[in-house]
Amino acid sequence: MKSMKTGRVVVWGLFAFVLLLAPRVFDSGLSVTMLSQMGIAIIACLSFNMLLGQGGMLSFGHAVYTGLGSYMAIHALNAVGRGSLPIPVSAVPLVGGLAGMAFAVLFGFVTTRKSGNTFAMITLGMAELVFAMSLMFSDFFGGEAGVSGNRVTGQPFMGITFASASQVYYLIAAYTFVSVALMFAFTGTPLGRMLNAVRDNPERVEFIGYNPQRIRYTAFIIAGFFAGISGGLAALNFEIVTAEVVGAGRSGAYLLFTFLGGATFFFGPIIGAVLMVLAFVLLSELTKAWLLYLGLTFLFMVMYAPGGIASLIMMNLRVAKFGKLKGLWFTYLALAVTGLTGLFGVGAILEMVYHRKLNAAMGSELHYLGATLDAASVGSWLGMVAVMVVGLGLFEMVRRKFVKQWGLIQEDIEKVLKRKEAL
C-alpha cells in the first residue's frame, strides 16, 4: 500500500510538472494554443469516458453538454463585461459546468431510463434536436455567426487579465488538473464502483437493492458538469461559440478519440484528447486526406487493438514487469521500420490521388515527406506501389514472427504466475 501511495504521488506530481513546464518547452504561439486545446479536450474526453468506459453508456450527444456549457459561459462572460454578473473571469468555466449539469439533469432524466442501443439512439436524437434549436433560436445561440465575447474584462486578479495566451493556458491547466483529479477520485467512490457494476451486470445490481437507472442518471449528471467546464474553458480560449460546438461531428470526435486512446483505462482518454488536437490542428493542415487517414486508423484499431493505445501500453508494461521486454526491442524496431515503409507508400499513393482530383490546376508535382512526386508520371506511381508492397510484405513477415514470440512470452508469464500461486 505504501508503494502504491508513493506511486500515485509521483504520477500526479509528474502530471502537474508537465502542465507547468509544457509552455516553457513549447513556447511558440501555436504550441501554447494547442496545449490549451489539449487541456480542454482532456476534460471533455474524460467526462465522456465516465459514461462510456465506466458506465457502458454509448452516447452520441456528449457535445450537447460541452456546447451548451460554452454558450452559457460566453453569455456569462458578456454579463461580466457589462457589470451585471459580479464574478471573476476565472470563475466563468464554473458557470459552464453548472449549465452542463443542469442540462444533464433535464435530458438525462429521459435518456438514462434506457440502456444499450436504445440509450445511444436517444442521445443521438437529443443531439440533433439541440443542434436544430441552435439554428432556430438566434437570440441565444447567435445563429450562424455564433456569440462572441471578450475575456479581457472585469477587474484584474493579481494583475492577471487573460490578455495573453499563456495566462489562459495556465487557467486551463489549473482546471484540467483539478478536474482530472476529481474524476479519478470518482472512480474509487462507492458510486463509481456501482457504476462499473451497472456496466457489467445491471441485473445483479438490481438484485442487491440498487437502482441501475438512478446510478446511470447520477453519473450522467456528474459527467455533464465536467463536460460543461470543458465547454466554459473553450469559450474563454476562443472567445466565440458557434453552432458547431453542439454538432454531431464534435460528439463523434469525442467518441472516436476516446476509443483510440483506450476507454477501458482512466488515462486512455487523455491520450485520445492529445491525439484529437494533433489531428484537428496539425494533420488537417498537412494534408487534405486527413479524415481518410483518421478513418483508416480507427478501422485498424477496432480490428487489431480494440482496447486502444492504453491497452497496448499496459500489455507491454506487464511484459516489462516480468523482465521479458528486452527480447522484443529488435522485433519492435523491425515492425516500426517495415510498417513505416509500407505506410509511406500508401500515403504517397493517396496523396497523388488527392492531388490529381483537387490540385490538378497547380501542376502535377507534389512534395510528400521530403520526396518530390509527379502525379502524372507512371514511374512515381509504380515506385510508390513497389515501396508499399515491399514494406507491407516485410511487415507481415515480421508480424508473424512477433505473434509467435509474444505467445511464448505470455506462456512463460503464466507459468511464473502459477508457480507463485502454488507457493
QUIWO-V790732 format. One record per residue. N is the residue number from 1. PHI is phi in whole degrees, -180 to 180 (* if undefined). D_LAST is the distance of its C-alpha to the last C-alpha in Angstrom with 2 decimals. Layout:
# QUIWO-V790732
n:N phi:PHI d_last:D_LAST
n:N phi:PHI d_last:D_LAST
This chain:
# QUIWO-V790732
n:1 phi:* d_last:21.80
n:2 phi:-63 d_last:23.95
n:3 phi:-67 d_last:23.00
n:4 phi:-67 d_last:23.75
n:5 phi:-65 d_last:27.08
n:6 phi:-63 d_last:27.92
n:7 phi:-62 d_last:27.26
n:8 phi:-67 d_last:29.55
n:9 phi:-62 d_last:32.21
n:10 phi:-64 d_last:32.13
n:11 phi:-63 d_last:32.41
n:12 phi:-70 d_last:35.25
n:13 phi:-65 d_last:36.91
n:14 phi:-65 d_last:36.94
n:15 phi:-61 d_last:38.31
n:16 phi:-64 d_last:41.11
n:17 phi:-64 d_last:41.77
n:18 phi:-64 d_last:42.18
n:19 phi:-61 d_last:44.55
n:20 phi:-73 d_last:46.61
n:21 phi:-87 d_last:46.75
n:22 phi:-52 d_last:47.22
n:23 phi:-70 d_last:51.03
n:24 phi:-79 d_last:51.40
n:25 phi:-80 d_last:49.81
n:26 phi:-105 d_last:51.40
n:27 phi:-101 d_last:54.72
n:28 phi:-74 d_last:57.08
n:29 phi:-61 d_last:58.61
n:30 phi:-64 d_last:56.91
n:31 phi:-64 d_last:53.48
n:32 phi:-65 d_last:53.86
n:33 phi:-63 d_last:55.05
n:34 phi:-66 d_last:52.08
n:35 phi:-62 d_last:49.66
n:36 phi:-63 d_last:51.39
n:37 phi:-66 d_last:51.05
n:38 phi:-64 d_last:47.35
n:39 phi:-61 d_last:46.85
n:40 phi:-63 d_last:48.83
n:41 phi:-67 d_last:46.96
n:42 phi:-61 d_last:43.52
n:43 phi:-64 d_last:44.50
n:44 phi:-64 d_last:46.02
n:45 phi:-69 d_last:43.08
n:46 phi:-67 d_last:40.52
n:47 phi:-66 d_last:42.76
n:48 phi:-66 d_last:43.01
n:49 phi:-70 d_last:39.26
n:50 phi:-60 d_last:39.06
n:51 phi:-85 d_last:40.77
n:52 phi:-76 d_last:39.33
n:53 phi:-74 d_last:35.73
n:54 phi:-89 d_last:34.91
n:55 phi:-110 d_last:37.31
n:56 phi:67 d_last:37.78
n:57 phi:-104 d_last:41.55
n:58 phi:-81 d_last:43.26
n:59 phi:-106 d_last:46.38
n:60 phi:-103 d_last:49.30
n:61 phi:-137 d_last:51.25
n:62 phi:-68 d_last:49.27
n:63 phi:-66 d_last:52.13
n:64 phi:-59 d_last:54.26
n:65 phi:-84 d_last:52.56
n:66 phi:-68 d_last:52.39
n:67 phi:-70 d_last:55.97
n:68 phi:-67 d_last:57.47
n:69 phi:-62 d_last:55.77
n:70 phi:-64 d_last:57.55
n:71 phi:-63 d_last:60.87
n:72 phi:-66 d_last:60.65
n:73 phi:-68 d_last:59.61
n:74 phi:-69 d_last:62.53
n:75 phi:-68 d_last:64.94
n:76 phi:-65 d_last:63.54
n:77 phi:-63 d_last:64.03
n:78 phi:-66 d_last:67.63
n:79 phi:-67 d_last:68.13
n:80 phi:-62 d_last:66.93
n:81 phi:-64 d_last:69.48
n:82 phi:-79 d_last:72.22
n:83 phi:88 d_last:71.28
n:84 phi:-91 d_last:70.65
n:85 phi:-128 d_last:66.90
n:86 phi:-84 d_last:66.18
n:87 phi:-131 d_last:62.66
n:88 phi:-72 d_last:61.52
n:89 phi:-61 d_last:60.81
n:90 phi:-65 d_last:57.18
n:91 phi:-93 d_last:56.77
n:92 phi:-60 d_last:58.10
n:93 phi:-58 d_last:54.66
n:94 phi:-67 d_last:53.84
n:95 phi:-62 d_last:56.89
n:96 phi:-62 d_last:55.39
n:97 phi:-64 d_last:52.11
n:98 phi:-65 d_last:53.98
n:99 phi:-67 d_last:56.00
n:100 phi:-60 d_last:52.94
n:101 phi:-65 d_last:51.53
n:102 phi:-63 d_last:54.89
n:103 phi:-70 d_last:55.17
n:104 phi:-67 d_last:51.57
n:105 phi:-61 d_last:52.54
n:106 phi:-71 d_last:55.55
n:107 phi:-76 d_last:54.19
n:108 phi:-66 d_last:50.67
n:109 phi:-60 d_last:52.17
n:110 phi:-89 d_last:53.29
n:111 phi:-69 d_last:50.61
n:112 phi:-80 d_last:47.51
n:113 phi:-70 d_last:48.94
n:114 phi:-121 d_last:47.62
n:115 phi:-135 d_last:44.42
n:116 phi:67 d_last:43.46
n:117 phi:-65 d_last:46.36
n:118 phi:-64 d_last:48.94
n:119 phi:-59 d_last:47.75
n:120 phi:-61 d_last:47.92
n:121 phi:-68 d_last:51.46
n:122 phi:-66 d_last:52.65
n:123 phi:-65 d_last:51.47
n:124 phi:-64 d_last:53.27
n:125 phi:-64 d_last:56.40
n:126 phi:-62 d_last:56.18
n:127 phi:-63 d_last:55.86
n:128 phi:-67 d_last:58.93
n:129 phi:-64 d_last:60.83
n:130 phi:-67 d_last:60.23
n:131 phi:-64 d_last:61.10
n:132 phi:-64 d_last:64.33
n:133 phi:-65 d_last:65.15
n:134 phi:-65 d_last:64.67
n:135 phi:-93 d_last:67.59
n:136 phi:-93 d_last:69.72
n:137 phi:-101 d_last:69.65
n:138 phi:-73 d_last:70.77
n:139 phi:-63 d_last:71.62
n:140 phi:-95 d_last:67.94
n:141 phi:-89 d_last:66.30
n:142 phi:80 d_last:69.09
n:143 phi:64 d_last:69.58
n:144 phi:-70 d_last:68.86
n:145 phi:-77 d_last:69.48
n:146 phi:80 d_last:66.84
n:147 phi:-121 d_last:66.90
n:148 phi:-112 d_last:66.99
n:149 phi:-152 d_last:66.67
n:150 phi:-135 d_last:66.74
n:151 phi:-78 d_last:63.81
n:152 phi:-86 d_last:66.01
n:153 phi:-148 d_last:67.53
n:154 phi:72 d_last:67.58
n:155 phi:-83 d_last:67.29
n:156 phi:-62 d_last:65.06
n:157 phi:-106 d_last:62.04
n:158 phi:56 d_last:61.74
n:159 phi:81 d_last:63.72
n:160 phi:-91 d_last:61.41
n:161 phi:-113 d_last:63.51
n:162 phi:62 d_last:61.09
n:163 phi:-77 d_last:63.81
n:164 phi:-102 d_last:61.50
n:165 phi:-65 d_last:58.57
n:166 phi:-68 d_last:56.28
n:167 phi:-65 d_last:56.99
n:168 phi:-65 d_last:56.18
n:169 phi:-60 d_last:52.95
n:170 phi:-68 d_last:51.74
n:171 phi:-65 d_last:52.59
n:172 phi:-63 d_last:50.60
n:173 phi:-62 d_last:47.70
n:174 phi:-64 d_last:47.71
n:175 phi:-64 d_last:47.72
n:176 phi:-64 d_last:45.02
n:177 phi:-61 d_last:42.64
n:178 phi:-66 d_last:43.25
n:179 phi:-65 d_last:43.10
n:180 phi:-62 d_last:39.84
n:181 phi:-63 d_last:38.29
n:182 phi:-68 d_last:39.62
n:183 phi:-70 d_last:38.46
n:184 phi:-68 d_last:34.95
n:185 phi:-62 d_last:35.05
n:186 phi:-60 d_last:36.22
n:187 phi:-64 d_last:33.04
n:188 phi:-96 d_last:31.12
n:189 phi:-79 d_last:33.75
n:190 phi:-57 d_last:33.68
n:191 phi:-65 d_last:36.46
n:192 phi:-64 d_last:34.55
n:193 phi:-67 d_last:31.52
n:194 phi:-68 d_last:33.94
n:195 phi:-63 d_last:35.64
n:196 phi:-63 d_last:32.42
n:197 phi:-67 d_last:32.14
n:198 phi:-64 d_last:35.78
n:199 phi:-63 d_last:35.12
n:200 phi:-84 d_last:32.29
n:201 phi:-157 d_last:33.64
n:202 phi:-64 d_last:36.92
n:203 phi:-65 d_last:37.35
n:204 phi:-65 d_last:34.31
n:205 phi:-60 d_last:35.52
n:206 phi:-69 d_last:38.84
n:207 phi:-65 d_last:37.40
n:208 phi:-90 d_last:35.80
n:209 phi:105 d_last:39.18
n:210 phi:-104 d_last:39.43
n:211 phi:-99 d_last:42.16
n:212 phi:-59 d_last:40.86
n:213 phi:-65 d_last:44.33
n:214 phi:-66 d_last:44.58
n:215 phi:-66 d_last:41.23
n:216 phi:-62 d_last:42.38
n:217 phi:-65 d_last:45.75
n:218 phi:-63 d_last:44.40
n:219 phi:-64 d_last:42.17
n:220 phi:-62 d_last:45.19
n:221 phi:-67 d_last:47.31
n:222 phi:-64 d_last:44.85
n:223 phi:-63 d_last:44.57
n:224 phi:-64 d_last:48.38
n:225 phi:-64 d_last:48.64
n:226 phi:-69 d_last:46.62
n:227 phi:-63 d_last:48.40
n:228 phi:-65 d_last:51.69
n:229 phi:-62 d_last:50.71
n:230 phi:-60 d_last:50.08
n:231 phi:-65 d_last:53.49
n:232 phi:-64 d_last:55.15
n:233 phi:-66 d_last:53.85
n:234 phi:-64 d_last:55.12
n:235 phi:-63 d_last:58.52
n:236 phi:-68 d_last:58.71
n:237 phi:-69 d_last:57.60
n:238 phi:-96 d_last:60.05
n:239 phi:61 d_last:62.74
n:240 phi:-157 d_last:63.50
n:241 phi:-131 d_last:62.01
n:242 phi:-119 d_last:63.10
n:243 phi:-63 d_last:62.42
n:244 phi:-59 d_last:59.86
n:245 phi:-69 d_last:57.26
n:246 phi:-109 d_last:57.11
n:247 phi:-77 d_last:57.38
n:248 phi:-66 d_last:55.05
n:249 phi:-62 d_last:54.41
n:250 phi:-68 d_last:52.78
n:251 phi:-63 d_last:50.54
n:252 phi:-64 d_last:49.62
n:253 phi:-65 d_last:48.74
n:254 phi:-61 d_last:46.29
n:255 phi:-65 d_last:44.63
n:256 phi:-62 d_last:44.59
n:257 phi:-79 d_last:43.25
n:258 phi:-66 d_last:40.66
n:259 phi:-67 d_last:39.33
n:260 phi:-62 d_last:39.55
n:261 phi:-69 d_last:37.66
n:262 phi:124 d_last:34.91
n:263 phi:-74 d_last:35.39
n:264 phi:-87 d_last:31.71
n:265 phi:-125 d_last:30.98
n:266 phi:-63 d_last:32.91
n:267 phi:-82 d_last:34.02
n:268 phi:-61 d_last:35.08
n:269 phi:-62 d_last:38.55
n:270 phi:-65 d_last:39.13
n:271 phi:-61 d_last:38.81
n:272 phi:-62 d_last:41.03
n:273 phi:-65 d_last:43.62
n:274 phi:-63 d_last:43.96
n:275 phi:-65 d_last:44.41
n:276 phi:-62 d_last:46.96
n:277 phi:-67 d_last:49.16
n:278 phi:-61 d_last:48.93
n:279 phi:-69 d_last:49.94
n:280 phi:-75 d_last:52.78
n:281 phi:-98 d_last:54.19
n:282 phi:-89 d_last:53.58
n:283 phi:-62 d_last:52.96
n:284 phi:-67 d_last:55.88
n:285 phi:-83 d_last:58.15
n:286 phi:-80 d_last:57.10
n:287 phi:-150 d_last:57.66
n:288 phi:-80 d_last:59.35
n:289 phi:-95 d_last:56.71
n:290 phi:-65 d_last:53.93
n:291 phi:-68 d_last:53.51
n:292 phi:-66 d_last:53.07
n:293 phi:-60 d_last:50.37
n:294 phi:-64 d_last:48.68
n:295 phi:-65 d_last:48.86
n:296 phi:-66 d_last:47.47
n:297 phi:-61 d_last:44.55
n:298 phi:-62 d_last:43.78
n:299 phi:-60 d_last:44.11
n:300 phi:-71 d_last:41.67
n:301 phi:-67 d_last:39.13
n:302 phi:-63 d_last:39.32
n:303 phi:-76 d_last:38.90
n:304 phi:-115 d_last:36.17
n:305 phi:-144 d_last:34.46
n:306 phi:-64 d_last:34.99
n:307 phi:-84 d_last:32.57
n:308 phi:82 d_last:34.98
n:309 phi:-63 d_last:34.67
n:310 phi:-61 d_last:32.04
n:311 phi:-67 d_last:29.66
n:312 phi:-64 d_last:30.25
n:313 phi:-63 d_last:29.50
n:314 phi:-67 d_last:26.23
n:315 phi:-64 d_last:25.07
n:316 phi:-74 d_last:25.89
n:317 phi:-66 d_last:24.23
n:318 phi:-65 d_last:20.95
n:319 phi:-65 d_last:21.54
n:320 phi:-65 d_last:22.53
n:321 phi:-60 d_last:19.39
n:322 phi:-97 d_last:17.47
n:323 phi:71 d_last:20.38
n:324 phi:-105 d_last:21.96
n:325 phi:-74 d_last:25.21
n:326 phi:-60 d_last:27.10
n:327 phi:-73 d_last:27.43
n:328 phi:-103 d_last:29.19
n:329 phi:-61 d_last:31.91
n:330 phi:-65 d_last:34.43
n:331 phi:-66 d_last:33.98
n:332 phi:-62 d_last:34.44
n:333 phi:-63 d_last:37.54
n:334 phi:-65 d_last:38.92
n:335 phi:-62 d_last:38.36
n:336 phi:-65 d_last:40.16
n:337 phi:-65 d_last:43.08
n:338 phi:-68 d_last:43.71
n:339 phi:-65 d_last:43.16
n:340 phi:-66 d_last:45.53
n:341 phi:-64 d_last:48.05
n:342 phi:-62 d_last:48.08
n:343 phi:-67 d_last:48.32
n:344 phi:-60 d_last:51.17
n:345 phi:-65 d_last:53.09
n:346 phi:-62 d_last:52.41
n:347 phi:-62 d_last:53.46
n:348 phi:-63 d_last:56.58
n:349 phi:-64 d_last:57.68
n:350 phi:-64 d_last:57.20
n:351 phi:-66 d_last:59.07
n:352 phi:-68 d_last:61.94
n:353 phi:-63 d_last:62.15
n:354 phi:-64 d_last:62.29
n:355 phi:-65 d_last:64.79
n:356 phi:-65 d_last:67.11
n:357 phi:-83 d_last:66.99
n:358 phi:-110 d_last:67.18
n:359 phi:-122 d_last:68.53
n:360 phi:-63 d_last:70.96
n:361 phi:-72 d_last:73.82
n:362 phi:-91 d_last:72.13
n:363 phi:100 d_last:72.31
n:364 phi:-92 d_last:69.92
n:365 phi:-84 d_last:67.99
n:366 phi:-148 d_last:64.78
n:367 phi:-110 d_last:62.18
n:368 phi:-137 d_last:58.50
n:369 phi:50 d_last:55.85
n:370 phi:88 d_last:58.31
n:371 phi:-105 d_last:59.71
n:372 phi:-99 d_last:63.23
n:373 phi:-117 d_last:63.54
n:374 phi:-121 d_last:66.63
n:375 phi:-67 d_last:66.24
n:376 phi:-97 d_last:69.47
n:377 phi:-99 d_last:68.47
n:378 phi:-65 d_last:67.03
n:379 phi:-62 d_last:65.43
n:380 phi:-64 d_last:63.29
n:381 phi:-65 d_last:62.08
n:382 phi:-65 d_last:61.34
n:383 phi:-63 d_last:59.65
n:384 phi:-71 d_last:57.29
n:385 phi:-63 d_last:56.55
n:386 phi:-64 d_last:55.68
n:387 phi:-61 d_last:53.38
n:388 phi:-63 d_last:51.66
n:389 phi:-65 d_last:51.24
n:390 phi:-65 d_last:49.99
n:391 phi:-63 d_last:47.60
n:392 phi:-69 d_last:46.10
n:393 phi:-65 d_last:46.01
n:394 phi:-64 d_last:44.08
n:395 phi:-61 d_last:41.78
n:396 phi:-65 d_last:40.98
n:397 phi:-64 d_last:40.22
n:398 phi:-67 d_last:37.84
n:399 phi:-63 d_last:36.26
n:400 phi:-65 d_last:35.46
n:401 phi:-65 d_last:33.83
n:402 phi:-65 d_last:31.84
n:403 phi:-60 d_last:30.64
n:404 phi:-64 d_last:29.26
n:405 phi:-63 d_last:27.66
n:406 phi:-64 d_last:26.13
n:407 phi:-63 d_last:24.76
n:408 phi:-64 d_last:23.05
n:409 phi:-65 d_last:21.50
n:410 phi:-65 d_last:20.19
n:411 phi:-64 d_last:18.69
n:412 phi:-63 d_last:16.90
n:413 phi:-64 d_last:15.60
n:414 phi:-64 d_last:14.37
n:415 phi:-65 d_last:12.53
n:416 phi:-62 d_last:10.82
n:417 phi:-64 d_last:9.98
n:418 phi:-67 d_last:8.70
n:419 phi:-65 d_last:6.33
n:420 phi:-65 d_last:5.16
n:421 phi:-66 d_last:5.42
n:422 phi:-66 d_last:3.81
n:423 phi:-75 d_last:0.00
